[in-house]
Amino acid sequence: MDVTLTQLRYFSEAAARLSMTAAAERLNVAQSAVSSAVAQLEKHIGSQLFIRQRSKGLVLTQAGELFLRDANSVLAHMEEVVENAKGDQSSVSGTVRLVCFTTLAPFHIPDLVSRLQDTHPKLRLEVLEADAAGCSQALLEGRADLALSYDLGIPPTVLASPVNSVRPYVALPAEHRLAGKQEIDLRQLADEPFILLDMPHSKELMLSILHEAGVQPEIRFQSASYETVRTFVAHAHGYSILHQRPAHQLTYDGSSIATVQISNEVPSLRTVLARLRTQRPTARMRVVAQAIRAQIAERQGTGPAETKP
């Protein structure tokens, strides 16, 4: 067939950005080169890969979505062939696209970038942020190679490997009557207003925890912003249930919250590294996965991290 790796790469970049122009800028080529490559692919395949919308950019067709997964697998395999031929894993270079659950990003991404710059200076990490559904969708649409997310709503076509597990806690105003307790039963908060982290899957998880404890929450405020929820709590507008713990108890505006363990039986939430089941993990992906596992292991004091992506 007359399909080339260059055509596949240009198509993959256009699909990741849903824009011929953005793909051309990323590839440092003319926009016409990307458009021509995609047009030639469509001619060879005999199917339309994109719907072109002047005001909204590109939309992948069903054929385009299926072709993208296979194209990315071919590109990943060729990259691995070249990397294996080089032999020296310390010289890993290129780009890895990582999508990260929004509330996990500030805890992991800046430090991860620093680690990779020190150990693999030729490796570039591109980061997207999304909710749980958005993380899976970025993998399925070929916009990301790896996802660092919670184990929430992951489809069967995505392979997820656990890297951490965290138990939820109660966030309270610093002056709350229960703020100094080691742990509390959620029923002790039954009559108090609740501040809900309103993100897909996270929302349902928090509400199910309360319902299992026999609490019907009075939702006073809700926000998709982790920090906004903490600030509402700090200003005594209610309590919340969260998972990630910052290194300090201050909010953006300088107010304080208290964190208290939950005595009820509540499920821990797993943090996972995920990729498409059909995708071959490249050396670059393995390096990023290993760095994430090492980062988490060091924070937990659990020793060396596993190397599998």
ROSEVO-637852 format. One record per residue (C-alpha): z negated, x negated, y; residue number from 0. Coordinates in steps of 0.25 Angstrom, whole numbers, plus 5000, padded with zeros to 4 digits. Each point is the difference from the previous one (the first is absolute). Layout:
! residues N
{site {Z,X,Y},NUM}
...
***
This chain:
! residues 309
{site {5000,5000,5000},0}
{site {5002,4996,5014},1}
{site {4986,5003,5005},2}
{site {4993,4987,5006},3}
{site {4986,4996,5001},4}
{site {5002,5000,5015},5}
{site {5004,5014,5000},6}
{site {4988,5004,4992},7}
{site {4991,4992,5010},8}
{site {5006,5007,5012},9}
{site {4999,5014,4994},10}
{site {4985,4997,4996},11}
{site {4997,4996,5014},12}
{site {5007,5012,5006},13}
{site {4992,5009,4990},14}
{site {4987,4993,5004},15}
{site {5002,5003,5015},16}
{site {5009,5012,4999},17}
{site {5008,4994,5011},18}
{site {5013,4991,4999},19}
{site {4996,4994,5014},20}
{site {4986,4996,4996},21}
{site {5005,4994,4986},22}
{site {5010,4992,5008},23}
{site {4989,4994,5009},24}
{site {4991,4997,4988},25}
{site {5012,4993,4993},26}
{site {5005,4993,5013},27}
{site {5014,5005,4997},28}
{site {5009,5010,5008},29}
{site {4998,5015,4998},30}
{site {5014,5001,4996},31}
{site {4998,4991,4988},32}
{site {4988,5009,4995},33}
{site {5009,5013,5002},34}
{site {5012,4993,4993},35}
{site {4991,4996,4988},36}
{site {4994,5013,4998},37}
{site {5014,5007,5001},38}
{site {5006,4991,4990},39}
{site {4988,5003,4991},40}
{site {5002,5015,5001},41}
{site {5015,4998,4997},42}
{site {4997,4992,4988},43}
{site {4990,5009,4995},44}
{site {5007,5013,5004},45}
{site {4988,5006,5006},46}
{site {4994,5002,5013},47}
{site {4987,4991,5002},48}
{site {4996,5005,5014},49}
{site {5001,5012,5009},50}
{site {5003,4994,5014},51}
{site {4993,5008,5011},52}
{site {5003,4995,5014},53}
{site {4987,5004,5006},54}
{site {4991,4998,4987},55}
{site {5006,4987,4994},56}
{site {5003,5000,4985},57}
{site {4995,5009,4989},58}
{site {5001,4996,4985},59}
{site {5007,5009,4991},60}
{site {4995,5003,4986},61}
{site {5011,4990,4995},62}
{site {4995,4990,5010},63}
{site {4986,5001,4996},64}
{site {5003,4997,4985},65}
{site {5010,4989,5004},66}
{site {4989,4994,5009},67}
{site {4990,4998,4989},68}
{site {5010,4993,4991},69}
{site {5006,4992,5011},70}
{site {4986,4995,5004},71}
{site {4997,4996,4985},72}
{site {5013,4992,5000},73}
{site {4996,4993,5013},74}
{site {4986,4997,4995},75}
{site {5006,4995,4987},76}
{site {5009,4990,5007},77}
{site {4989,4996,5009},78}
{site {4991,4997,4988},79}
{site {5012,4992,4993},80}
{site {5001,4991,5013},81}
{site {4985,4999,5001},82}
{site {4999,4996,4985},83}
{site {5011,4990,5002},84}
{site {4993,4993,5012},85}
{site {4987,4999,4991},86}
{site {4991,4996,5011},87}
{site {4991,5013,5003},88}
{site {4994,4993,5012},89}
{site {5013,5002,5007},90}
{site {5001,5015,4998},91}
{site {5008,5005,5012},92}
{site {5006,5013,5005},93}
{site {4994,5014,5004},94}
{site {4991,5009,4992},95}
{site {4999,5014,5006},96}
{site {4986,5006,4998},97}
{site {4996,5014,5003},98}
{site {4985,5002,5002},99}
{site {4991,5012,5001},100}
{site {4996,5002,5015},101}
{site {4985,4999,4999},102}
{site {5001,4987,4991},103}
{site {5010,4993,5009},104}
{site {4989,4994,5010},105}
{site {4991,4995,4989},106}
{site {5011,4993,4992},107}
{site {5013,4997,5007},108}
{site {4997,4990,5011},109}
{site {4992,4991,4991},110}
{site {5011,5002,4989},111}
{site {5010,4995,5010},112}
{site {4992,4988,5004},113}
{site {4998,4996,4985},114}
{site {5015,5001,4998},115}
{site {5003,4992,5012},116}
{site {4991,4989,4995},117}
{site {5004,5000,4986},118}
{site {5015,5004,5001},119}
{site {5005,4998,5014},120}
{site {5014,5003,4996},121}
{site {4996,5014,4995},122}
{site {5001,5012,5010},123}
{site {4992,5012,4998},124}
{site {5005,5013,5006},125}
{site {4990,5011,5001},126}
{site {5001,5015,5001},127}
{site {4988,5010,5001},128}
{site {4999,5014,4994},129}
{site {4992,5010,4993},130}
{site {4999,5001,4985},131}
{site {5012,5008,4998},132}
{site {5008,4991,5010},133}
{site {4996,4988,4992},134}
{site {5007,5005,4988},135}
{site {5012,5006,5007},136}
{site {5002,4986,5007},137}
{site {5001,4994,4986},138}
{site {5009,5011,4994},139}
{site {5009,4999,5012},140}
{site {5001,4985,4999},141}
{site {4994,4997,5014},142}
{site {4989,4992,4993},143}
{site {4998,4991,4989},144}
{site {4985,5001,4998},145}
{site {4990,5010,5004},146}
{site {4985,4998,5003},147}
{site {4994,5014,4999},148}
{site {4989,5009,4994},149}
{site {5002,5006,4987},150}
{site {5004,5014,5005},151}
{site {5012,5008,4996},152}
{site {5008,4988,4994},153}
{site {5013,5005,4993},154}
{site {5003,4996,4986},155}
{site {5012,4992,5004},156}
{site {4990,4990,5008},157}
{site {4992,4990,4992},158}
{site {4986,4998,5006},159}
{site {4990,4989,4997},160}
{site {4986,5001,5005},161}
{site {4994,4989,5009},162}
{site {4987,5006,5005},163}
{site {4991,5012,4998},164}
{site {4992,5006,5012},165}
{site {4989,5011,5000},166}
{site {5000,5010,5011},167}
{site {4988,5000,5010},168}
{site {4995,5009,5011},169}
{site {5003,4996,5015},170}
{site {4989,5005,5009},171}
{site {4996,4999,5015},172}
{site {4991,4988,5002},173}
{site {4989,5009,5004},174}
{site {5001,5010,4989},175}
{site {4988,5004,4993},176}
{site {5005,4995,4987},177}
{site {5006,4987,5006},178}
{site {4989,4991,4994},179}
{site {5001,5005,4986},180}
{site {5005,4991,4989},181}
{site {5007,5012,4994},182}
{site {5001,5015,5002},183}
{site {5004,5012,4992},184}
{site {5012,5007,5006},185}
{site {4993,5013,5000},186}
{site {4991,4995,5011},187}
{site {5011,5001,5009},188}
{site {5005,5014,4996},189}
{site {4997,5006,5013},190}
{site {5006,4989,5009},191}
{site {5014,4999,5006},192}
{site {5010,4992,4992},193}
{site {5010,4990,5006},194}
{site {5013,5000,4991},195}
{site {5009,4988,4998},196}
{site {5013,5009,5000},197}
{site {5010,4992,4991},198}
{site {5007,5005,4988},199}
{site {4993,4998,4987},200}
{site {4988,4994,5008},201}
{site {4997,5014,5006},202}
{site {5000,5006,4986},203}
{site {4991,4989,4994},204}
{site {4989,5001,5011},205}
{site {5000,5015,4999},206}
{site {4999,5000,4985},207}
{site {4988,4990,5001},208}
{site {4992,5010,5009},209}
{site {5004,5012,4991},210}
{site {4996,4993,4987},211}
{site {4986,4997,5007},212}
{site {4999,5015,5004},213}
{site {5003,4999,5014},214}
{site {5009,5009,5008},215}
{site {5003,4991,5012},216}
{site {5001,5005,5014},217}
{site {5012,4992,5005},218}
{site {4998,4998,5015},219}
{site {5011,4989,5003},220}
{site {5011,4994,4992},221}
{site {5008,4988,5002},222}
{site {5011,4991,4993},223}
{site {4993,4988,5007},224}
{site {4989,4993,4992},225}
{site {4995,4994,5013},226}
{site {5000,5014,5007},227}
{site {4992,5006,4989},228}
{site {4990,4989,5001},229}
{site {4999,5002,5015},230}
{site {4998,5015,4999},231}
{site {4988,4996,4991},232}
{site {4994,4990,5009},233}
{site {5000,5011,5011},234}
{site {4992,5009,4991},235}
{site {5011,5010,4998},236}
{site {4997,5000,4985},237}
{site {5000,4992,4987},238}
{site {5012,4995,4992},239}
{site {5003,4994,4987},240}
{site {5008,4987,5000},241}
{site {5003,4988,4990},242}
{site {5003,4987,5008},243}
{site {4988,4994,5007},244}
{site {5003,4991,5012},245}
{site {4992,4987,5002},246}
{site {4992,5007,5011},247}
{site {4995,5014,5004},248}
{site {5007,5001,5014},249}
{site {5011,5009,5003},250}
{site {5012,4997,5010},251}
{site {4991,5005,5012},252}
{site {4988,4992,4996},253}
{site {4992,5011,4994},254}
{site {4993,4999,4987},255}
{site {5000,5007,4986},256}
{site {4991,4998,4988},257}
{site {5005,5000,4986},258}
{site {4992,5005,4988},259}
{site {5003,5000,4985},260}
{site {5002,5014,4993},261}
{site {4990,5003,4989},262}
{site {5009,5010,4994},263}
{site {5010,4997,4989},264}
{site {5013,4997,5007},265}
{site {5013,4994,4996},266}
{site {5003,4986,5004},267}
{site {5014,4998,5006},268}
{site {5009,4989,4995},269}
{site {5009,4991,5009},270}
{site {5013,4997,4993},271}
{site {5012,4991,5001},272}
{site {5012,5008,4996},273}
{site {5015,4998,4998},274}
{site {5011,5008,4994},275}
{site {5000,4999,4985},276}
{site {5015,4997,4999},277}
{site {4998,4988,5010},278}
{site {4999,4986,4996},279}
{site {4989,4993,5007},280}
{site {5005,4987,5006},281}
{site {4993,4987,5003},282}
{site {4998,5005,5014},283}
{site {4994,5013,4996},284}
{site {4991,4992,4990},285}
{site {4995,4991,5011},286}
{site {4996,5012,5009},287}
{site {4993,5007,4989},288}
{site {4993,4988,4996},289}
{site {4995,4998,5015},290}
{site {4995,5014,5001},291}
{site {4992,4999,4987},292}
{site {4995,4987,5004},293}
{site {4996,5005,5014},294}
{site {4992,5012,4993},295}
{site {4994,4991,4989},296}
{site {4994,4991,5011},297}
{site {4994,5011,5008},298}
{site {4994,5006,4987},299}
{site {4996,4986,4995},300}
{site {5006,5003,4987},301}
{site {5007,4987,4998},302}
{site {5015,4997,4998},303}
{site {5010,5011,5001},304}
{site {5010,5005,4990},305}
{site {5014,4996,5003},306}
{site {5008,5012,4995},307}
{site {5007,5009,5011},308}
***
